[in-house]
Amino acid sequence: MLLGAGDSLLEMLRNRPQRLLLWILGLYGTLWFVSAISFPGLPAVGYEMALFGNELQGGYWKYPPLAPWLTELASLATGRWNGAQLLLALGSALMTLALLWRLGAAVFGDSGATLAVALTILIGCFGPQVTAFDPAIASLPFAVAMVLLYRKAVFEDARSSWIGLGVAAALMIAANHAGAALILVLIGHLLLTADGRRRLLSAGPGIAAVACFIVLLPHLIWLAQPNSSPPVAAPDGLLWPRLGAAFAFVFSQVGLNLGLVAVAALALLPRMPLQGEPATVDITPPSRFDRSLLLSVATLPSLLVAIGSVFDWFSIGAYTGSALVAFSGLALVALLPARATIGAPRLAVAAWLLVLFGVPIGYATSTYSRAYGSGPVPTELYPAQALSNAMQSVWKSRTTRPLDIVTGSTSEAGFVAAYASPRPSVFIDADPAKSPWITPQRLKQSGTLVVWSTDEFARTDVLPPPYRAALANTSPLFGTMLLPLGGGKLKAYGWAMIAPEGVALTPPPAATPPAQVAPPLPTAPPAPAPAAPASPPAAAPETAPPTPASPGPSPEPAPAPADEPAAPTNPAAVPADELPSPAGPAPARSSAK
């Protein structure tokens, strides 16, 4: 059956490539959607996108603004459904593949373009990363659109193409700053190719630059602000650590393409078991301009980032490399001859199908198995909603004011904010530089709920040290909670509630010391005492101390007139053992002289 499927796929690649493309995109999107939609939570970066997107800013200390903006728009459009992020991520990946096919079809023809798309899904960033909408995934379609529009603008010199190129370049930078490396490569390609130089004197490049500047202006204004990002440690002045980081980045880029390289190598191996008859695929040879363009955009941006990081021109972040490898499949097809021969077609197709089906299934299985292992629970399965509900109950049980600010790390406070309604702002690490939307006046008026894990800070009766500077001169109410993680695991959290202005918090009753035990009285019950005379209670009668009462009642004086005794003003606190009994005042004790 598998061998027959391989033969059918090769036949479709040669004769019906567009139909094969639809099958590839449909299977790819469905498999990843089914594997990730069952998770009750989000990947870690998903909670960060949600908390940043909740605040409309020209930029954020950790990420460029476009991915958080799109996350917030999708969340509002779907009624705060967390699955909107999965739809965004998969939609971005599928749009990237569709644009790659359009670019490839213009260069190689339909069969070559479909082959390039089939190879592209073997790249690492099109694996489990497509279940999280991060800056790299958000930037991929804009990167491909930019190259597609650049080629069209150079060949056709249409004003709409130049405007589209400028807009795509601006959105690429707004999604991931690593896109600046791709723009530099395209500028170099424009200057170094004959077709590109013919457009230098036209109005097209200037139109693209103006369009890029206008669209990117809000982010540029934010970058120009002196406190646009929190202070970071000065870079190490030694050259060797920087060179090591640059080489590590290059090797990580190679690692993202290992799946593509492995399947391509299997296809070219001769005399393998079950390899089938060699198959041929006709590919339109690319022009010199197109071949140089595809090879340049596939390799040079990563090298430029690696070299620039040595001189502090570029910074290598967690999502830098994934944004620069979308063109590897096209570059590989550009190196093939016009009539490409696949020596082991069945083996190559079997390996490709194994990746297509196996990686999504393996990802879901691995995620669920890690939840019951000894390691940390994956954020996709973390009971973030239970934590959020518990923290909201802490707040709502003590004030009717809405929970407006949650203070903590992006993970813990992000868990609480993601499921709260209305969604509060997050005071990230109690750092105003990371959270410019939190001002001292807003913090004073709204109060805040501070949340931390005991894995971060062990004590739950004091504020964590990093938070004390911003939350000084406050009187928090502290508490502790245990969160069940499943599988017999528990996690302890500390919380501190700082009340909004005008709200007084009632602290929990403190542990009282045991009361002093009075000397035992005689076992005989005391005789009923007469009613208190109408005299101020503060005046102690000058009488002899009573003796122990006999079993029979003693003669009692006539009761005083039924006048209400005057209540003393500001009475002093009376010990519990000296409070009057219903029968009258207790006998006075004799004091030692």
ABEGO torsion letter per residue (X at the ends): XAAAAAAAAAAAAAABAAAAAAAAAAAAAAAAAAAAAABABBBAAAAAAAAAAABBBAEBAABBAAAAAAAAAAAAAAGGBAAAAAAAAAAAAAAAAAAAAAAAAAAAEAAAAAAAAAAAAABAAABAAAABBBAAAAAAAAAAAAAAAAAAAAAAGBAAAAAAAAAAAAAAAAABAAAAAAAAAAAAAAAABAAAAAAAABAAAAAAAAAAAAAAAAAAAAAABAAABBBBBBBBABAAAAAAAAAAAAAAAAAAAAAAAAAAAAAABBGBBGAEBBBBBBBBBBBAAAAAAAAAAAAAAAAAAAAAAAAGABBBBAAAAAAAAAAAAAAAAAABBABBBBABAAAAAAAAAAAAAAAAAAAAAAAAAAAABABBBBAAABBAAAAAAAAAAAAAAABABBBABBBEBAAAAAAAAAABOBBBBBBBGGBAAABAABBAAAAAAAEBBBBBBAAABABAABBBAAAAAAABGBBBBBBBBBBBAEGGBBBBBBBBBBBBBGBBBBBBBBBBBBBBBBBBBBABBBBBBBBBBBBBAABBBBBBBBBBBBABBBBBBBBBBBBBBBBBBGBBBBBAAABBBAAEBBBBBBBBX
